[in-house]
Amino acid sequence: MKTHRAVLRLSAIAGLALCGCATTPKTATEAIRNASNAVINAEDARAADYAAAEMRSAHEKLNAARALAAQITTDPNDPNRTKARWLAEEAAADAELADAKARKVRTQSVVRSLQPAPSAPIMPPAADLPVAPPPSVDLPVPDAPAPAPEVPAPESAPVPAAPTPDAPAAAPPATGV
C-alpha cells in the first residue's frame, strides 16, 4: 500500500514537472530565447551532421522570428508579435527534431558496434548471385519428353462385375436333380 502511494506521488510530481516544462512562452522574446537555446543545444550535439535540413529550417525560422520581433510595435494586437512567436516555436521544434535524429543515429552506431560480427555470411555477395535474363529475351523451350510406350495389359481371366445394390440378385445355379 505504501509503495502504491509513493508511485502515485512520484507520478504526480513528474506530471507537474512536465507541465511546467511544456508551457508555451507568453511573449515573442521568450519564444525566441527558447528557440535560440534549442538551436545552440542541437549545434552542440552536432545535429547538422545528421539532420541538415531540420537545422537549416530552424536557423531560417529563428532568423525570420528575430526580424519580425524587431518590427513589433507597442500595439498588443500587432500581428508580427504572434507571427514571431509562432516562427520561434517552430524553430525550436525543428532544432529539437534535428537533435533527436542525431541522437538516434549515434545510438544506432553504438548498438551496431556492440553487436558481435556474424561468423559466416548469410548470403553470398551480390556478384556471385546468378543474374536473370532481361524479360525481353526469348528463352529456348526444351523439347517435350517423348510419350511413354504403351505397355499391353497382361492377359488374365475376365473378372465378373460386382453386384450393385440396385441390381436384382442373381439366381443360384441350377442343380441337376
C-alpha positions in Angstrom: 0.0 0.0 0.0 2.9 2.4 0.8 4.6 1.6 -2.5 1.4 2.4 -4.4 1.1 5.8 -2.7 4.7 6.5 -3.3 4.3 5.7 -7.0 1.3 7.9 -7.2 3.1 10.8 -5.6 6.1 10.4 -7.9 3.8 10.3 -10.9 2.1 13.5 -9.8 5.4 15.3 -9.3 6.6 14.1 -12.7 3.4 15.3 -14.3 3.7 18.7 -12.7 7.3 19.0 -13.8 6.4 18.1 -17.4 3.5 20.6 -17.4 5.9 23.3 -16.2 8.4 22.5 -19.0 5.8 22.3 -21.7 4.2 25.7 -21.1 4.3 28.0 -24.1 6.2 31.2 -23.8 4.0 34.3 -23.3 6.0 36.7 -25.4 7.8 36.5 -28.7 11.0 37.4 -26.9 10.7 34.4 -24.6 9.9 32.1 -27.6 13.0 33.5 -29.5 15.2 32.9 -26.4 13.9 29.3 -26.1 14.4 28.7 -29.8 18.0 30.1 -29.6 18.7 27.7 -26.7 17.3 24.8 -28.7 19.4 25.6 -31.7 22.5 26.0 -29.6 21.9 22.6 -27.9 21.3 21.0 -31.3 24.5 22.5 -32.7 26.5 21.3 -29.7 25.1 17.8 -30.4 26.4 18.2 -34.0 22.8 17.7 -35.3 23.7 19.4 -38.5 25.8 16.3 -39.4 22.8 14.1 -39.2 19.8 16.3 -39.8 21.0 19.2 -42.0 17.5 20.0 -43.4 16.0 20.4 -40.0 18.9 22.6 -38.7 18.7 24.8 -41.8 14.9 25.2 -41.2 15.5 26.0 -37.6 18.0 28.7 -38.4 15.8 30.2 -41.1 12.8 30.3 -38.9 14.8 31.7 -36.0 16.2 34.5 -38.2 12.7 35.3 -39.5 11.3 35.4 -36.0 14.1 37.8 -34.9 13.4 40.0 -38.0 9.6 40.1 -37.1 10.4 40.8 -33.4 12.4 43.9 -34.5 9.3 45.2 -36.3 6.9 44.7 -33.3 5.1 47.9 -32.3 3.8 48.7 -28.9 0.3 47.6 -30.0 -0.6 44.4 -28.1 -2.6 43.2 -31.1 0.3 43.6 -33.5 0.2 40.5 -35.9 4.0 40.5 -36.0 4.1 39.6 -32.3 2.1 36.4 -32.9 4.0 35.5 -36.1 7.3 36.0 -34.4 6.3 33.8 -31.5 5.0 31.1 -33.9 8.2 31.1 -36.0 10.3 30.9 -32.9 8.3 27.9 -31.6 8.7 26.2 -35.0 12.4 26.9 -35.0 12.7 25.3 -31.5 10.7 22.3 -32.7 12.9 21.9 -35.8 16.1 22.2 -33.7 14.8 19.6 -31.2 13.9 17.2 -34.1 17.4 17.6 -35.5 18.9 16.9 -32.1 16.7 13.8 -31.7 17.7 12.5 -35.1 21.3 13.0 -34.3 21.0 11.1 -31.0 19.2 8.3 -32.9 21.9 7.9 -35.4 24.6 7.9 -32.8 22.7 5.4 -30.6 22.3 3.1 -33.6 26.0 3.3 -34.3 26.9 2.4 -30.8 24.4 -0.6 -30.9 25.9 -1.8 -34.1 29.4 -1.6 -32.7 28.4 -3.7 -29.6 26.8 -6.4 -31.7 29.0 -9.4 -32.4 30.1 -9.9 -36.0 28.4 -12.8 -37.8 30.7 -15.8 -38.1 29.7 -16.6 -41.7 27.8 -14.6 -44.3 24.2 -15.5 -44.5 24.0 -14.8 -48.3 26.8 -14.8 -50.8 27.9 -11.4 -52.1 25.7 -9.9 -54.8 28.4 -10.5 -57.5 28.1 -14.3 -57.0 24.4 -14.4 -57.5 23.0 -15.7 -60.8 21.6 -12.9 -63.0 18.2 -13.5 -64.6 18.0 -12.5 -68.2 16.0 -9.4 -69.1 12.3 -10.1 -69.8 12.5 -9.3 -73.5 14.9 -12.2 -74.3 13.1 -15.3 -75.7 14.5 -18.3 -73.9 14.6 -21.6 -75.8 12.0 -24.1 -74.7 13.3 -27.6 -74.1 11.8 -30.3 -76.2 8.9 -32.1 -74.7 9.8 -35.6 -73.5 8.6 -38.5 -75.7 5.4 -40.2 -74.5 5.9 -43.4 -72.7 5.4 -46.5 -74.8 2.1 -48.3 -74.2 2.5 -51.5 -72.3 -0.1 -54.2 -73.1 -2.1 -55.4 -70.1 -1.4 -58.9 -69.1 -3.9 -61.5 -70.2 -6.0 -62.9 -67.5 -9.4 -64.3 -66.9 -12.2 -61.8 -67.0 -13.3 -60.5 -63.6 -17.0 -60.8 -63.0 -18.7 -57.5 -62.2 -19.6 -56.9 -58.6 -23.3 -56.7 -58.0 -24.7 -53.3 -57.3 -27.3 -52.6 -54.7 -29.9 -51.6 -57.3 -29.5 -54.8 -59.5 -31.5 -57.9 -58.7 -29.6 -60.6 -57.1 -28.6 -63.4 -59.5 -30.4 -66.7 -59.2 -28.5 -69.5 -57.6 -27.1 -72.0 -60.2 -29.4 -74.9 -61.0 -28.5 -78.3 -60.0 -29.4 -81.4 -61.9 -31.6 -83.3 -59.6 
